[in-house]
Amino acid sequence: MIAAIIQARMTSTRLQGKVLKEVMGKPLLSYLVERLHYCRSFDKIILATTVNKDDDPIVSFAKREGLLFYRGSEHDVLDRYYQAASQFNIKHVIRITSDCPLIDPQICDYVVEGYLKSNVDLTHTGPTFAEGVDCEIFSFNALERAWKEAALKSEREHVTVYFHNHPELFKKVTLVNKTVDDKYRFTVDEYEDFIVVKAIIEKLYRKESLFTTAEIKSFLDENPSIFKINSHIIRNEGLLISIREDNAVTDTSACSEKSLI
């Protein structure tokens, strides 16, 4: 079974409550789920949130939307994914982050189709894709191995970092986009990101059909003042922070060991 598991929590350090921030009377999470329903490669969507009381509204959202949900660790997101996939007997996991409300279902399907044809452990969008359409799929067997073996904070918090840290253990495919879209950013990590995404939705959203990534790019090209609002934000900043913290711990441990010599 193939399923999309969306990681979502209210206590994001950079923009708290972002997943349920509203645009045109709807939470961002609703736009994300609505877009995922256009995907052809899977039919099960699971919300993976935390046991924190702060995340009760996400569970209420899941119930209203008729979505499956799992509640687990806040910071050990790898464990949260493993437990969710185990509970619902998922054999292939599509990882979606809730900070991508404008996810592209065509790209999701493209990632899944490539994965199924390649016989690998992990297939994911590479840096040539816009930040905001990020998608990856991996096998439950690979997830289980990472869950058992990953030890670094970055590996527990960011789910597939252990895969990338150990190419000798996992076969992976990094997809290259047809165009280099790395200058575009319509994910939501910071307040500036929310302003950009809000402008996109207010301009392009329509109930009867899906607006595309091409339309988003055109809108940002035609409105440079909006494009610039969040263009200074570093891609994957949260991951980079976690890796720096790993390195700081390693350096401290090394210093302690040297002091004992």
KEKE-3310 file (N, C-alpha, C; in steps of 0.2 Angstrom, whole numbers, plus 5000, padded with zeros to 4 digits):
npx = (5004:5002:5005:5002:5010:5008:5018:5014:5013:5009:5018:5029:5045:5049:5037:5024:5009:5007:5002:4988:4985:4975:4969:4958:4948:4951:4961:4979:4983:4972:4972:4983:4979:4968:4975:4982:4973:4971:4981:4985:4992:4991:4979:4977:4978:4987:4988:5001:5004:5008:5008:5006:4996:4994:4993:4980:4971:4975:4971:4958:4955:4959:4949:4937:4940:4939:4951:4964:4974:4989:4996:5011:5029:5035:5048:5056:5054:5056:5053:5039:5035:5038:5030:5017:5017:5018:5006:4996:4999:5008:5017:5024:5030:5025:5032:5027:5028:5020:5022:5021:5009:5006:5008:5013:5002:5005:5019:5021:5015:5024:5036:5032:5029:5042:5049:5043:5047:5060:5066:5072:5077:5073:5066:5067:5063:5075:5086:5084:5070:5057:5056:5044:5037:5042:5044:5045:5048:5049:5053:5045:5053:5066:5063:5061:5074:5082:5075:5078:5092:5097:5105:5109:5103:5098:5095:5085:5075:5073:5069:5073:5087:5096:5096:5102:5114:5120:5124:5129:5121:5108:5099:5096:5087:5088:5078:5079:5073:5064:5066:5076:5071:5075:5075:5063:5051:5039:5035:5031:5039:5043:5036:5036:5036:5023:5016:5019:5013:5000:4997:4998:4988:4976:4976:4976:4968:4955:4939:4935:4945:4962:4976:4992:5009:5017:5008:5010:5023:5023:5015:5023:5034:5029:5026:5037:5039:5032:5039:5051:5049:5052:5064:5076:5077:5085:5086:5080:5083:5080:5085:5098:5101:5099:5109:5121:5120:5121:5135:5141:5138:5146:5159:5160:5160:5172:5181:5180:5184:5197:5202:5202:5213)
npy = (4994:5011:5027:5044:5053:5066:5077:5087:5100:5112:5119:5125:5133:5144:5150:5149:5139:5139:5130:5130:5143:5155:5158:5166:5161:5148:5135:5134:5120:5114:5118:5111:5097:5097:5098:5087:5077:5077:5069:5054:5043:5037:5034:5036:5047:5052:5061:5065:5069:5077:5071:5082:5093:5105:5102:5097:5104:5101:5087:5088:5095:5084:5075:5082:5082:5069:5062:5050:5049:5050:5051:5056:5057:5073:5079:5068:5064:5055:5043:5046:5045:5031:5024:5028:5023:5010:5007:5009:5000:5003:5001:5008:5024:5041:5056:5070:5087:5099:5112:5115:5120:5122:5111:5101:5090:5083:5083:5075:5063:5060:5058:5046:5037:5037:5031:5018:5012:5011:5003:5006:5012:5025:5039:5056:5073:5085:5099:5107:5109:5119:5127:5121:5112:5100:5083:5066:5048:5033:5016:5005:4996:5002:5013:5007:5002:5014:5020:5011:5012:5026:5039:5053:5069:5077:5066:5060:5070:5074:5064:5058:5060:5051:5041:5048:5051:5038:5032:5019:5010:5012:5013:5026:5039:5054:5066:5076:5092:5098:5111:5124:5128:5133:5146:5150:5151:5145:5139:5138:5144:5155:5171:5180:5171:5166:5177:5178:5166:5168:5178:5172:5162:5170:5176:5166:5155:5143:5135:5126:5120:5115:5126:5128:5124:5130:5142:5148:5151:5160:5170:5175:5179:5190:5198:5205:5212:5204:5192:5195:5196:5185:5180:5181:5171:5156:5141:5125:5128:5124:5111:5113:5120:5110:5101:5108:5109:5095:5094:5103:5096:5085:5091:5096:5084:5078:5087:5085:5071:5073:5080:5071:5063)
npz = (5000:4996:5003:5007:5020:5030:5039:5053:5064:5078:5084:5078:5078:5071:5065:5073:5073:5060:5051:5052:5049:5042:5025:5015:5022:5024:5032:5029:5029:5024:5010:5006:5008:5000:4987:4987:4985:4972:4967:4958:4961:4973:4987:5000:5014:5027:5043:5052:5068:5084:5101:5109:5118:5112:5098:5097:5089:5076:5075:5077:5065:5056:5059:5055:5041:5038:5038:5041:5055:5066:5082:5089:5093:5096:5092:5088:5073:5064:5071:5073:5059:5057:5066:5062:5049:5052:5060:5051:5041:5030:5015:5006:5008:5006:5009:5015:5019:5030:5028:5015:5007:4994:4986:4972:4963:4951:4951:4963:4959:4948:4955:4963:4952:4946:4956:4958:4946:4947:4957:4969:4986:4990:4982:4977:4975:4968:4971:4960:4959:4963:4979:4989:4982:4987:4988:4993:4992:5000:5005:5017:5023:5022:5029:5042:5044:5045:5056:5066:5067:5066:5074:5076:5080:5069:5060:5066:5067:5054:5046:5033:5033:5037:5027:5017:5023:5022:5009:5006:5011:5006:4991:4980:4971:4964:4958:4943:4939:4924:4921:4929:4944:4956:4961:4965:4979:4988:5000:5018:5030:5037:5043:5032:5021:5022:5019:5005:5000:5004:4995:4983:4983:4985:4973:4963:4967:4964:4965:4956:4949:4948:4952:4944:4946:4936:4934:4946:4946:4935:4940:4951:4943:4937:4947:4954:4966:4976:4974:4980:4993:5001:4997:5002:5011:5018:5009:5016:5029:5042:5043:5041:5052:5062:5058:5061:5075:5078:5074:5083:5095:5093:5092:5105:5112:5107:5112:5126:5127:5123:5134:5144:5140)
capx = (5000:5006:5001:5005:5010:5009:5020:5011:5012:5007:5023:5035:5049:5049:5031:5019:5003:5007:4998:4981:4984:4970:4969:4952:4944:4953:4968:4984:4983:4966:4974:4988:4975:4964:4979:4984:4967:4972:4986:4983:4997:4989:4972:4977:4982:4988:4991:5006:5005:5011:5004:5006:4989:4994:4991:4973:4967:4976:4967:4951:4955:4959:4942:4933:4941:4939:4958:4967:4979:4993:4999:5017:5034:5036:5055:5058:5049:5057:5049:5032:5033:5038:5024:5011:5017:5017:4999:4991:5002:5010:5023:5028:5028:5026:5033:5024:5028:5014:5024:5021:5002:5005:5011:5010:5001:5008:5026:5020:5014:5030:5040:5030:5030:5049:5051:5041:5050:5068:5068:5076:5074:5071:5066:5065:5064:5081:5086:5081:5063:5055:5055:5037:5034:5046:5041:5049:5045:5053:5050:5044:5059:5071:5061:5062:5081:5083:5072:5082:5100:5098:5106:5110:5097:5096:5093:5078:5071:5072:5067:5077:5094:5100:5096:5107:5121:5123:5123:5131:5115:5101:5099:5091:5086:5087:5075:5081:5067:5065:5068:5079:5067:5077:5074:5056:5050:5032:5034:5030:5043:5043:5030:5037:5033:5015:5013:5019:5009:4994:4996:4997:4981:4971:4976:4976:4964:4948:4937:4933:4951:4969:4981:4998:5016:5018:5005:5013:5030:5021:5013:5029:5038:5025:5025:5044:5039:5030:5044:5057:5048:5055:5069:5082:5077:5089:5083:5081:5087:5079:5089:5105:5102:5100:5116:5126:5119:5125:5142:5143:5139:5152:5165:5160:5162:5179:5185:5179:5188:5204:5203:5203:5219)
capy = (5000:5018:5032:5050:5055:5073:5079:5093:5102:5119:5123:5127:5138:5150:5153:5145:5138:5141:5125:5131:5150:5155:5162:5166:5157:5141:5134:5131:5113:5112:5118:5105:5091:5097:5097:5080:5073:5077:5064:5048:5037:5034:5036:5036:5052:5051:5066:5063:5075:5075:5070:5088:5096:5111:5099:5095:5107:5097:5081:5090:5096:5078:5072:5085:5081:5062:5059:5046:5052:5047:5056:5053:5061:5080:5080:5062:5064:5048:5038:5047:5042:5024:5022:5029:5018:5003:5007:5008:4995:5006:4998:5014:5031:5047:5060:5077:5092:5103:5119:5115:5120:5122:5105:5100:5083:5080:5081:5069:5057:5059:5055:5040:5033:5035:5026:5011:5010:5011:4998:5009:5013:5032:5044:5062:5079:5088:5106:5110:5110:5125:5125:5121:5106:5095:5077:5060:5042:5027:5009:5004:4992:5007:5017:5003:5002:5021:5020:5007:5014:5033:5042:5060:5073:5079:5060:5059:5076:5076:5058:5054:5062:5045:5039:5052:5050:5032:5029:5012:5006:5014:5015:5032:5043:5062:5068:5083:5095:5100:5118:5125:5132:5134:5153:5151:5149:5145:5135:5142:5143:5161:5175:5182:5165:5166:5183:5176:5161:5171:5182:5167:5159:5175:5178:5160:5149:5143:5129:5121:5117:5116:5130:5124:5127:5135:5148:5151:5154:5166:5175:5178:5183:5196:5202:5205:5214:5199:5187:5197:5196:5179:5178:5181:5165:5151:5134:5120:5131:5120:5105:5116:5121:5103:5098:5112:5107:5089:5096:5106:5091:5081:5095:5096:5077:5077:5091:5081:5066:5075:5083:5065:5060)
capz = (5000:4996:5007:5009:5027:5031:5046:5055:5071:5079:5088:5074:5081:5067:5064:5077:5071:5053:5047:5052:5047:5036:5019:5012:5027:5025:5034:5024:5028:5020:5003:5005:5007:4993:4981:4987:4982:4964:4965:4955:4963:4980:4989:5007:5017:5035:5046:5058:5072:5090:5107:5113:5118:5107:5092:5097:5083:5070:5076:5075:5057:5053:5060:5050:5034:5037:5037:5046:5059:5071:5086:5091:5096:5093:5089:5084:5068:5061:5075:5071:5053:5057:5070:5058:5044:5055:5062:5045:5037:5024:5013:5003:5011:5003:5014:5013:5025:5030:5026:5007:5005:4987:4983:4965:4963:4946:4953:4967:4954:4944:4960:4964:4946:4945:4962:4957:4940:4948:4962:4974:4993:4990:4976:4979:4971:4970:4972:4954:4959:4967:4986:4990:4979:4989:4989:4992:4993:5002:5007:5024:5025:5022:5035:5048:5046:5048:5063:5071:5067:5066:5081:5076:5081:5062:5057:5070:5066:5047:5043:5028:5033:5038:5020:5013:5026:5022:5003:5005:5013:5003:4984:4980:4965:4965:4951:4941:4935:4917:4922:4935:4948:4963:4964:4967:4986:4991:5006:5023:5036:5041:5041:5025:5017:5023:5015:4998:4999:5004:4989:4977:4984:4984:4965:4958:4969:4961:4967:4951:4946:4952:4949:4943:4947:4931:4935:4952:4943:4931:4945:4954:4938:4935:4953:4958:4973:4980:4974:4984:5000:5005:4993:5006:5016:5016:5008:5021:5035:5048:5042:5042:5060:5065:5057:5065:5082:5078:5074:5090:5100:5091:5094:5112:5114:5106:5117:5132:5126:5123:5141:5148:5138)
cpx = (5004:5002:5005:5005:5012:5012:5017:5011:5011:5013:5029:5038:5049:5043:5025:5012:5002:5002:4991:4980:4979:4971:4962:4947:4945:4960:4973:4984:4977:4968:4979:4984:4971:4968:4981:4979:4967:4977:4982:4987:4995:4982:4972:4981:4982:4991:4995:5007:5008:5006:5003:4998:4989:4992:4984:4969:4969:4972:4960:4950:4955:4952:4937:4933:4941:4946:4960:4973:4983:4996:5006:5022:5034:5043:5058:5053:5050:5053:5041:5030:5033:5032:5018:5011:5015:5009:4995:4994:5004:5016:5027:5025:5030:5027:5031:5025:5022:5016:5024:5013:5001:5008:5008:5009:5004:5016:5026:5019:5020:5035:5039:5031:5038:5052:5049:5044:5058:5070:5073:5073:5071:5071:5063:5066:5071:5081:5085:5074:5062:5054:5048:5033:5038:5042:5046:5045:5050:5050:5049:5050:5065:5070:5063:5070:5084:5081:5076:5089:5101:5099:5107:5103:5094:5093:5086:5073:5069:5070:5071:5085:5098:5101:5102:5114:5124:5121:5125:5126:5109:5103:5094:5092:5084:5084:5078:5075:5069:5067:5071:5075:5069:5076:5067:5055:5043:5031:5033:5033:5043:5037:5030:5034:5026:5013:5013:5014:5001:4992:4995:4990:4976:4971:4974:4970:4957:4946:4936:4939:4957:4973:4988:5004:5018:5014:5008:5019:5028:5019:5019:5034:5035:5024:5032:5044:5037:5036:5050:5056:5051:5061:5076:5083:5081:5085:5085:5085:5086:5084:5096:5106:5103:5107:5121:5125:5122:5132:5145:5143:5145:5158:5166:5163:5169:5183:5185:5184:5195:5206:5205:5210:5225)
cpy = (5006:5023:5038:5052:5062:5074:5086:5094:5110:5123:5124:5133:5144:5153:5148:5145:5139:5136:5126:5139:5150:5160:5161:5161:5150:5140:5132:5124:5110:5113:5113:5099:5091:5096:5090:5075:5073:5071:5057:5042:5034:5037:5037:5042:5052:5058:5064:5069:5073:5074:5076:5091:5102:5108:5096:5098:5103:5090:5083:5092:5089:5074:5075:5083:5074:5059:5055:5050:5048:5052:5052:5058:5068:5081:5074:5061:5057:5043:5039:5044:5034:5021:5023:5024:5011:5002:5006:5004:4997:5003:5003:5020:5037:5052:5067:5081:5097:5110:5120:5115:5120:5117:5104:5092:5080:5079:5075:5063:5055:5056:5048:5035:5031:5030:5019:5008:5008:5006:5000:5010:5020:5036:5050:5068:5082:5095:5110:5112:5116:5123:5127:5116:5100:5089:5071:5054:5037:5021:5009:5001:4997:5011:5014:5003:5009:5022:5017:5010:5021:5036:5049:5063:5075:5072:5058:5064:5077:5070:5054:5056:5056:5041:5042:5052:5043:5029:5022:5008:5007:5016:5021:5035:5050:5064:5075:5086:5097:5107:5119:5130:5134:5141:5154:5147:5150:5140:5140:5140:5149:5165:5178:5177:5165:5172:5181:5171:5163:5175:5178:5164:5164:5177:5172:5155:5149:5136:5124:5117:5119:5121:5127:5127:5132:5142:5151:5154:5160:5172:5179:5182:5190:5201:5202:5207:5209:5193:5189:5197:5191:5177:5177:5175:5159:5144:5129:5123:5127:5114:5108:5117:5115:5100:5102:5110:5100:5090:5099:5101:5087:5084:5095:5089:5076:5081:5087:5075:5068:5078:5077:5062:5062)
cpz = (5000:4999:5008:5017:5028:5038:5047:5062:5072:5082:5084:5077:5077:5065:5067:5074:5064:5049:5047:5051:5041:5031:5016:5016:5027:5027:5029:5023:5024:5012:5002:5004:5001:4987:4981:4984:4975:4962:4963:4958:4970:4982:4996:5010:5024:5038:5052:5062:5079:5096:5111:5112:5113:5100:5092:5091:5077:5070:5074:5068:5054:5053:5055:5043:5033:5035:5042:5049:5064:5075:5089:5094:5092:5089:5086:5078:5064:5064:5073:5064:5053:5061:5066:5053:5046:5057:5056:5040:5030:5021:5009:5005:5007:5008:5012:5020:5024:5029:5018:5005:4998:4983:4976:4964:4957:4947:4958:4963:4951:4949:4961:4958:4945:4950:4960:4951:4942:4953:4966:4981:4993:4984:4979:4974:4973:4970:4966:4954:4964:4975:4988:4987:4981:4991:4989:4994:4995:5004:5014:5027:5026:5028:5041:5049:5048:5055:5068:5072:5068:5073:5081:5077:5074:5059:5060:5068:5059:5043:5038:5028:5034:5031:5017:5016:5025:5015:5001:5007:5009:4995:4983:4973:4966:4958:4950:4937:4928:4916:4929:4939:4955:4966:4967:4974:4987:4996:5012:5029:5041:5039:5034:5020:5017:5019:5007:4996:4999:4997:4983:4977:4982:4976:4961:4960:4966:4963:4962:4948:4949:4948:4949:4945:4942:4932:4941:4950:4939:4935:4948:4950:4937:4941:4957:4965:4978:4980:4979:4991:5004:5002:4996:5011:5013:5015:5013:5027:5041:5048:5044:5049:5064:5064:5060:5072:5083:5078:5080:5095:5099:5093:5101:5115:5113:5110:5124:5132:5127:5130:5146:5146:5142)
residu = (MET:ILE:ALA:ALA:ILE:ILE:GLN:ALA:ARG:MET:THR:SER:THR:ARG:LEU:GLN:GLY:LYS:VAL:LEU:LYS:GLU:VAL:MET:GLY:LYS:PRO:LEU:LEU:SER:TYR:LEU:VAL:GLU:ARG:LEU:HIS:TYR:CYS:ARG:SER:PHE:ASP:LYS:ILE:ILE:LEU:ALA:THR:THR:VAL:ASN:LYS:ASP:ASP:ASP:PRO:ILE:VAL:SER:PHE:ALA:LYS:ARG:GLU:GLY:LEU:LEU:PHE:TYR:ARG:GLY:SER:GLU:HIS:ASP:VAL:LEU:ASP:ARG:TYR:TYR:GLN:ALA:ALA:SER:GLN:PHE:ASN:ILE:LYS:HIS:VAL:ILE:ARG:ILE:THR:SER:ASP:CYS:PRO:LEU:ILE:ASP:PRO:GLN:ILE:CYS:ASP:TYR:VAL:VAL:GLU:GLY:TYR:LEU:LYS:SER:ASN:VAL:ASP:LEU:THR:HIS:THR:GLY:PRO:THR:PHE:ALA:GLU:GLY:VAL:ASP:CYS:GLU:ILE:PHE:SER:PHE:ASN:ALA:LEU:GLU:ARG:ALA:TRP:LYS:GLU:ALA:ALA:LEU:LYS:SER:GLU:ARG:GLU:HIS:VAL:THR:VAL:TYR:PHE:HIS:ASN:HIS:PRO:GLU:LEU:PHE:LYS:LYS:VAL:THR:LEU:VAL:ASN:LYS:THR:VAL:ASP:ASP:LYS:TYR:ARG:PHE:THR:VAL:ASP:GLU:TYR:GLU:ASP:PHE:ILE:VAL:VAL:LYS:ALA:ILE:ILE:GLU:LYS:LEU:TYR:ARG:LYS:GLU:SER:LEU:PHE:THR:THR:ALA:GLU:ILE:LYS:SER:PHE:LEU:ASP:GLU:ASN:PRO:SER:ILE:PHE:LYS:ILE:ASN:SER:HIS:ILE:ILE:ARG:ASN:GLU:GLY:LEU:LEU:ILE:SER:ILE:ARG:GLU:ASP:ASN:ALA:VAL:THR:ASP:THR:SER:ALA:CYS:SER:GLU:LYS:SER:LEU:ILE)
# end
